[in-house]
Amino acid sequence: MNMQTPEAQLIELTPLSLSDADWITQGLSTFDVAGNLTVPYPYSLADAHLWLTGTEFWKHPDNLRLKISHPGEGGIGVVSIRKVENMPTLGYWLSPRFWGRGIMSRAVRDTVARYYRQTVTDIIHSGVFHFNMASLAVQHKIGFMETGRSSIYCPARGGDIEHIDTELTRDAFEAAIQ
């Protein structure tokens, strides 16, 4: 199934580098983005540098993190899959100026497809805060299923927030993208 809007077809997914720290800092410094994530808030350039260079979990060969680029705009978001407690876990964010255009649906789908091609992994975990139905819809489009609820601390909101836990199997993904 082709879920792409014409604008979503324009994006590129490329590896991140230290030169991306400025726009990442800007993007994660907005409450609209940080309030949906577990990143430090306010987000600093030092946080971006640490995430890009100093974090041990990125050294695992299966981990994948990509810049979402838009023509004429440069970096507008990030999508990643990394091992958390030895479980591949999907995370992503997008600049609010680009919400509602199908961009994240394409970025997540393409990243998951790449991950499944490069690994023998069968299950990818993820989830969203209970109020982030747009992000949950992105996951449902490619076959993620809700598996439960948990409580996760959100620094931007200053407290524990109800979290909808999700997972995706390789078979469910392949069925959803047909």
MIMILO-940590 format. One line per field, with one value per residue: y, x, z of N, C-alpha, C in turn; residue number from 1; residue in one letter. Coordinates in nm, 2 decimals. Atoms other than C-alpha are relative to their C-alpha. Example, Ala and Ser with C-alpha at 12.3 -4.5 7.8 and 13.67 -1.06 7.14 Angstrom:
2
n.c2 [-0.12,-0.11]
n.c1 [0.09,-0.09]
n.c3 [0.00,0.00]
ca.c2 [-0.45,-0.11]
ca.c1 [1.23,1.37]
ca.c3 [0.78,0.71]
c.c2 [0.12,0.11]
c.c1 [0.09,-0.08]
c.c3 [0.00,0.08]
pos [1,2]
code [a,s]
This chain:
178
n.c2 [-0.12,-0.12,-0.10,-0.12,-0.12,-0.05,-0.06,0.10,0.06,-0.08,0.01,0.09,0.06,0.01,0.01,-0.13,-0.03,-0.11,-0.13,-0.01,-0.04,-0.12,0.01,0.09,-0.08,-0.09,0.08,0.06,-0.10,-0.04,0.08,0.08,0.12,0.06,0.04,0.13,0.09,0.01,-0.08,-0.11,-0.13,-0.04,0.08,-0.08,0.04,0.11,0.13,0.05,0.06,0.13,0.10,0.03,0.05,0.06,0.10,0.13,0.09,-0.02,0.09,0.13,0.00,0.00,-0.13,-0.09,-0.13,-0.07,-0.13,-0.02,-0.12,-0.04,-0.09,-0.14,-0.02,0.08,0.09,-0.03,0.10,0.12,0.13,0.09,0.12,0.03,0.10,-0.05,0.13,0.11,0.01,-0.11,-0.10,-0.11,-0.14,-0.09,-0.13,-0.08,-0.14,-0.02,-0.07,0.11,0.09,0.02,0.01,0.13,0.01,0.10,0.13,0.05,0.01,0.11,0.12,0.03,0.04,0.14,0.09,0.01,0.07,0.14,0.05,0.01,0.08,0.12,-0.03,0.03,-0.09,-0.13,-0.06,-0.14,-0.05,-0.14,-0.05,0.03,-0.11,-0.02,0.09,-0.01,0.09,0.14,0.03,0.03,0.13,0.10,0.01,0.10,0.13,0.00,0.03,-0.04,0.11,-0.03,-0.14,-0.02,-0.14,-0.04,-0.14,-0.09,-0.12,-0.12,-0.01,0.00,0.11,0.12,-0.01,0.13,0.03,0.11,0.08,0.06,0.09,0.04,0.12,-0.01,0.04,-0.11,-0.10,0.04,0.01,-0.13,-0.08,0.05]
n.c1 [0.08,-0.07,0.05,-0.08,0.05,-0.11,-0.10,-0.08,-0.09,-0.11,-0.10,-0.11,-0.05,-0.15,-0.06,-0.02,-0.14,-0.01,0.05,0.14,0.03,0.07,0.14,0.05,0.03,0.12,0.12,0.04,0.02,0.14,0.08,0.09,-0.07,-0.06,0.11,0.04,-0.12,-0.07,-0.12,-0.01,0.07,-0.03,-0.11,-0.12,-0.10,-0.08,0.08,-0.01,-0.14,-0.01,0.08,-0.06,-0.13,-0.05,0.09,-0.04,0.10,0.00,-0.11,0.05,0.01,0.14,0.07,0.02,0.06,0.00,0.06,0.10,-0.03,0.10,-0.07,0.00,0.02,-0.10,0.06,0.13,0.03,-0.09,0.06,-0.11,0.03,-0.12,0.03,0.03,0.01,-0.01,0.11,0.01,0.10,0.01,0.03,0.00,0.06,0.01,0.03,0.14,0.04,0.02,0.09,0.13,-0.03,-0.04,-0.14,-0.05,0.05,-0.09,-0.13,0.00,0.01,-0.13,-0.10,0.03,-0.04,-0.15,-0.05,0.03,-0.09,-0.14,-0.01,0.08,0.11,0.14,0.09,-0.04,0.09,0.01,0.12,0.03,0.08,0.14,0.06,-0.06,0.07,-0.06,-0.12,0.05,0.05,-0.12,-0.03,0.10,0.00,-0.10,0.03,-0.02,0.12,-0.01,-0.03,0.03,-0.02,-0.10,-0.02,-0.13,-0.02,-0.02,-0.06,0.06,0.13,-0.04,0.07,0.03,0.11,0.04,-0.07,0.05,-0.11,0.04,-0.10,0.02,-0.07,-0.04,0.12,0.11,-0.05,0.01,0.14,0.05,-0.05,0.04]
n.c3 [0.00,0.01,-0.10,0.01,0.07,0.08,-0.08,-0.07,0.09,0.01,-0.11,0.00,-0.13,0.01,-0.13,-0.08,-0.03,-0.10,0.06,-0.01,-0.14,-0.02,0.04,-0.10,-0.12,0.03,0.01,-0.13,-0.10,0.01,-0.08,0.08,0.03,-0.13,-0.08,0.05,-0.01,-0.13,0.01,-0.10,0.04,0.14,0.07,0.02,0.10,-0.06,0.01,0.14,0.02,-0.07,0.07,0.13,-0.01,-0.12,-0.05,0.02,0.07,0.15,0.05,0.04,0.15,0.05,-0.02,0.12,-0.02,0.13,0.01,0.10,0.07,0.10,0.09,-0.04,-0.14,-0.07,-0.09,-0.05,-0.10,-0.02,-0.02,-0.04,-0.06,-0.08,-0.11,-0.13,-0.08,0.10,0.09,0.10,-0.03,0.09,-0.05,0.11,-0.02,0.12,-0.03,0.02,0.13,0.10,-0.05,0.08,0.15,0.04,0.00,-0.10,0.04,0.10,-0.06,-0.09,0.09,0.07,-0.10,-0.05,0.11,0.01,-0.12,0.02,0.10,-0.05,-0.12,-0.01,-0.10,0.03,-0.07,-0.03,-0.10,0.00,-0.08,0.00,-0.11,0.02,0.07,0.13,0.10,0.13,0.00,-0.01,0.14,0.08,-0.03,0.05,0.15,0.04,-0.06,-0.15,-0.08,-0.14,-0.08,-0.14,-0.05,-0.10,-0.04,0.04,-0.04,0.11,-0.06,0.04,-0.08,-0.14,-0.07,0.07,0.09,0.05,0.12,0.07,0.05,0.12,0.06,0.14,0.04,0.14,0.07,0.00,0.09,0.14,0.03,0.00,0.11,0.13]
ca.c2 [0.00,0.34,0.58,0.86,1.21,1.40,1.59,1.28,1.14,1.43,1.34,1.17,0.95,0.99,0.91,1.18,1.36,1.61,1.89,1.81,1.92,2.27,2.19,1.89,2.12,2.37,2.09,1.93,2.26,2.31,2.19,2.06,1.81,1.75,1.71,1.39,1.24,1.15,1.39,1.64,1.97,2.23,2.05,2.19,2.18,1.97,1.72,1.70,1.65,1.38,1.20,1.22,1.13,1.00,0.75,0.39,0.24,0.37,0.14,-0.17,-0.28,-0.32,0.04,0.28,0.65,0.87,1.23,1.32,1.58,1.79,1.98,2.34,2.28,2.04,1.83,1.83,1.53,1.20,0.84,0.57,0.21,0.12,-0.16,-0.07,-0.35,-0.57,-0.50,-0.30,0.02,0.27,0.64,0.94,1.31,1.57,1.95,2.06,2.27,1.93,1.75,1.61,1.57,1.20,1.26,1.06,0.78,0.74,0.79,0.53,0.28,0.31,0.29,-0.02,-0.18,-0.10,-0.24,-0.56,-0.60,-0.56,-0.77,-1.10,-0.92,-1.03,-0.78,-0.40,-0.22,0.14,0.34,0.68,0.90,0.84,1.18,1.14,0.98,1.11,0.92,0.61,0.63,0.63,0.31,0.14,0.21,-0.02,-0.30,-0.20,-0.34,-0.21,-0.44,-0.26,0.06,0.19,0.51,0.70,1.02,1.31,1.59,1.85,1.78,1.73,1.40,1.05,1.01,0.72,0.55,0.32,0.04,-0.11,-0.38,-0.48,-0.82,-0.87,-1.06,-0.78,-0.53,-0.72,-0.77,-0.40,-0.26,-0.48]
ca.c1 [0.00,0.14,0.09,0.30,0.18,0.37,0.56,0.66,0.82,1.06,1.23,1.56,1.69,2.06,2.30,2.33,2.66,2.79,2.70,2.34,2.36,2.23,1.90,1.85,1.88,1.63,1.38,1.40,1.39,1.03,0.77,0.55,0.82,0.99,0.65,0.60,0.94,1.17,1.45,1.60,1.41,1.52,1.74,2.09,2.36,2.56,2.27,2.28,2.66,2.63,2.36,2.55,2.89,2.91,2.63,2.74,2.42,2.48,2.79,2.57,2.59,2.21,2.13,2.01,1.95,1.87,1.81,1.49,1.58,1.34,1.46,1.55,1.50,1.78,1.71,1.35,1.35,1.50,1.40,1.60,1.59,1.82,1.85,1.69,1.73,1.83,1.51,1.50,1.31,1.18,1.18,1.12,1.03,0.95,0.95,0.59,0.59,0.59,0.33,0.02,0.20,0.27,0.64,0.68,0.47,0.71,1.02,0.92,0.81,1.14,1.35,1.17,1.21,1.58,1.62,1.44,1.66,1.98,1.89,1.74,1.51,1.15,1.00,1.05,0.91,0.79,0.50,0.35,0.22,-0.15,-0.24,-0.03,-0.28,-0.11,0.21,0.01,-0.16,0.19,0.26,-0.07,-0.03,0.27,0.13,0.23,-0.01,-0.08,0.06,-0.02,0.02,0.30,0.41,0.71,0.87,0.86,1.10,0.92,0.59,0.77,0.60,0.51,0.28,0.07,0.24,0.08,0.33,0.34,0.53,0.57,0.65,0.82,0.51,0.27,0.50,0.51,0.14,0.07,0.29,0.15]
ca.c3 [0.00,-0.10,0.20,0.06,-0.01,-0.28,-0.02,0.18,-0.14,-0.13,0.20,0.24,0.52,0.58,0.87,1.14,1.20,1.46,1.21,1.28,1.65,1.60,1.42,1.66,1.95,1.80,1.73,2.07,2.25,2.15,2.40,2.12,2.04,2.38,2.54,2.34,2.43,2.72,2.62,2.86,2.87,2.80,2.54,2.51,2.24,2.49,2.50,2.12,2.12,2.38,2.19,1.86,1.99,2.34,2.39,2.42,2.29,1.94,1.92,1.88,1.51,1.48,1.60,1.33,1.35,1.06,0.98,0.80,0.54,0.33,0.02,0.10,0.47,0.57,0.88,1.00,1.23,1.34,1.33,1.51,1.62,1.91,2.16,2.49,2.75,2.45,2.27,1.94,2.01,1.76,1.84,1.62,1.62,1.35,1.35,1.40,1.08,0.90,1.10,0.91,0.57,0.57,0.62,0.94,0.81,0.52,0.74,1.00,0.73,0.54,0.85,0.98,0.64,0.63,0.99,0.90,0.59,0.79,1.10,1.20,1.45,1.46,1.71,1.73,2.04,2.06,2.21,2.26,2.54,2.57,2.42,2.10,1.87,1.56,1.65,1.74,1.39,1.23,1.41,1.33,0.96,0.95,1.17,1.53,1.79,2.14,2.40,2.73,2.93,3.14,3.30,3.17,3.30,3.06,3.16,2.95,3.14,3.47,3.56,3.48,3.19,3.08,2.79,2.53,2.47,2.12,1.92,1.56,1.43,1.10,0.97,1.07,0.90,0.58,0.58,0.65,0.37,0.10]
c.c2 [0.12,0.11,0.14,0.12,0.05,0.06,-0.10,-0.07,0.08,-0.02,-0.10,-0.04,-0.02,-0.02,0.14,0.02,0.11,0.13,0.02,0.05,0.13,-0.01,-0.11,0.07,0.09,-0.09,-0.05,0.10,0.05,-0.09,-0.09,-0.13,-0.07,-0.05,-0.14,-0.10,0.00,0.07,0.10,0.13,0.10,-0.08,0.09,-0.05,-0.11,-0.13,-0.06,-0.06,-0.13,-0.11,-0.04,-0.07,-0.09,-0.11,-0.14,-0.09,0.01,-0.09,-0.14,0.00,0.00,0.14,0.08,0.13,0.09,0.14,0.00,0.14,0.04,0.10,0.15,0.03,-0.06,-0.09,0.05,-0.10,-0.12,-0.12,-0.10,-0.13,-0.04,-0.11,0.07,-0.13,-0.12,-0.02,0.12,0.09,0.11,0.13,0.10,0.14,0.08,0.14,0.02,0.07,-0.11,-0.11,-0.01,-0.01,-0.14,-0.03,-0.11,-0.14,-0.07,-0.03,-0.13,-0.13,-0.04,-0.04,-0.14,-0.10,-0.02,-0.09,-0.15,-0.07,-0.03,-0.09,-0.13,0.02,-0.03,0.11,0.14,0.06,0.15,0.04,0.15,0.04,0.00,0.11,0.02,-0.09,0.00,-0.10,-0.15,-0.04,-0.04,-0.14,-0.10,-0.02,-0.11,-0.13,0.00,-0.03,0.05,-0.12,0.03,0.15,0.00,0.15,0.04,0.14,0.08,0.13,0.13,0.03,-0.01,-0.11,-0.13,0.01,-0.14,-0.02,-0.12,-0.08,-0.08,-0.09,-0.03,-0.12,0.02,-0.04,0.11,0.11,-0.03,0.00,0.15,0.08,-0.05,0.08]
c.c1 [0.09,-0.07,0.06,-0.08,0.12,0.12,0.09,0.10,0.13,0.11,0.11,0.04,0.14,0.06,0.02,0.15,0.00,-0.05,-0.15,-0.04,-0.08,-0.15,-0.07,-0.04,-0.12,-0.12,-0.04,-0.01,-0.14,-0.09,-0.09,0.07,0.04,-0.11,-0.06,0.11,0.06,0.13,0.02,-0.07,0.03,0.12,0.11,0.08,0.09,-0.08,0.01,0.14,0.01,-0.07,0.07,0.14,0.03,-0.09,0.05,-0.09,0.00,0.11,-0.05,-0.02,-0.14,-0.07,0.01,-0.06,0.03,-0.06,-0.10,0.03,-0.11,0.08,-0.02,-0.01,0.11,-0.07,-0.13,-0.04,0.09,-0.09,0.11,-0.06,0.13,-0.04,-0.02,-0.03,0.00,-0.12,0.00,-0.12,0.00,-0.03,0.01,-0.06,0.02,-0.03,-0.15,-0.05,-0.03,-0.10,-0.12,0.03,0.04,0.15,0.05,-0.05,0.10,0.14,0.01,-0.01,0.13,0.11,-0.02,0.04,0.15,0.05,-0.03,0.09,0.14,0.01,-0.08,-0.11,-0.14,-0.09,0.07,-0.10,-0.01,-0.12,-0.01,-0.06,-0.14,-0.07,0.05,-0.06,0.06,0.12,-0.05,-0.06,0.12,0.04,-0.10,0.00,0.10,-0.01,0.03,-0.13,0.03,0.02,-0.03,0.02,0.11,0.01,0.15,0.02,0.03,0.05,-0.07,-0.13,0.02,-0.07,-0.01,-0.12,-0.04,0.05,-0.07,0.12,-0.04,0.12,-0.04,0.08,0.03,-0.12,-0.10,0.05,-0.02,-0.14,-0.06,0.05,-0.03,-0.10]
c.c3 [0.00,0.09,-0.02,-0.07,-0.09,0.08,0.08,-0.10,-0.02,0.11,-0.03,0.14,-0.01,0.14,0.06,0.02,0.11,-0.06,0.02,0.14,0.01,-0.03,0.10,0.13,-0.01,0.01,0.13,0.11,0.00,0.09,-0.08,-0.04,0.13,0.09,-0.04,0.02,0.14,0.00,0.11,-0.05,0.10,-0.06,-0.04,-0.12,0.06,0.00,-0.14,-0.02,0.07,-0.07,-0.13,0.01,0.12,0.06,-0.04,-0.08,-0.15,-0.06,-0.04,-0.15,-0.05,0.02,-0.13,0.04,-0.12,0.01,-0.11,-0.06,-0.10,-0.09,0.04,0.15,0.08,0.10,0.07,0.11,0.00,0.02,0.03,0.05,0.08,0.10,0.13,0.08,-0.10,-0.09,-0.10,0.02,-0.10,0.07,-0.12,0.05,-0.13,0.04,-0.03,-0.13,-0.11,0.04,-0.10,-0.15,-0.04,0.01,0.10,-0.03,-0.09,0.07,0.09,-0.09,-0.06,0.10,0.06,-0.11,-0.01,0.12,-0.02,-0.11,0.06,0.13,-0.01,0.10,-0.05,0.06,0.02,0.10,-0.02,0.10,-0.01,0.13,-0.04,-0.08,-0.15,-0.10,-0.14,-0.02,0.00,-0.14,-0.09,0.02,-0.05,-0.15,-0.05,0.08,0.15,0.07,0.14,0.08,0.15,0.02,0.10,0.04,-0.02,0.04,-0.12,0.06,-0.04,0.08,0.15,0.08,-0.08,-0.08,-0.05,-0.14,-0.06,-0.06,-0.13,-0.04,-0.14,-0.03,-0.15,-0.09,-0.01,-0.09,-0.14,-0.05,-0.02,-0.12,-0.13,-0.07]
pos [1,2,3,4,5,6,7,8,9,10,11,12,13,14,15,16,17,18,19,20,21,22,23,24,25,26,27,28,29,30,31,32,33,34,35,36,37,38,39,40,41,42,43,44,45,46,47,48,49,50,51,52,53,54,55,56,57,58,59,60,61,62,63,64,65,66,67,68,69,70,71,72,73,74,75,76,77,78,79,80,81,82,83,84,85,86,87,88,89,90,91,92,93,94,95,96,97,98,99,100,101,102,103,104,105,106,107,108,109,110,111,112,113,114,115,116,117,118,119,120,121,122,123,124,125,126,127,128,129,130,131,132,133,134,135,136,137,138,139,140,141,142,143,144,145,146,147,148,149,150,151,152,153,154,155,156,157,158,159,160,161,162,163,164,165,166,167,168,169,170,171,172,173,174,175,176,177,178]
code [m,n,m,q,t,p,e,a,q,l,i,e,l,t,p,l,s,l,s,d,a,d,w,i,t,q,g,l,s,t,f,d,v,a,g,n,l,t,v,p,y,p,y,s,l,a,d,a,h,l,w,l,t,g,t,e,f,w,k,h,p,d,n,l,r,l,k,i,s,h,p,g,e,g,g,i,g,v,v,s,i,r,k,v,e,n,m,p,t,l,g,y,w,l,s,p,r,f,w,g,r,g,i,m,s,r,a,v,r,d,t,v,a,r,y,y,r,q,t,v,t,d,i,i,h,s,g,v,f,h,f,n,m,a,s,l,a,v,q,h,k,i,g,f,m,e,t,g,r,s,s,i,y,c,p,a,r,g,g,d,i,e,h,i,d,t,e,l,t,r,d,a,f,e,a,a,i,q]
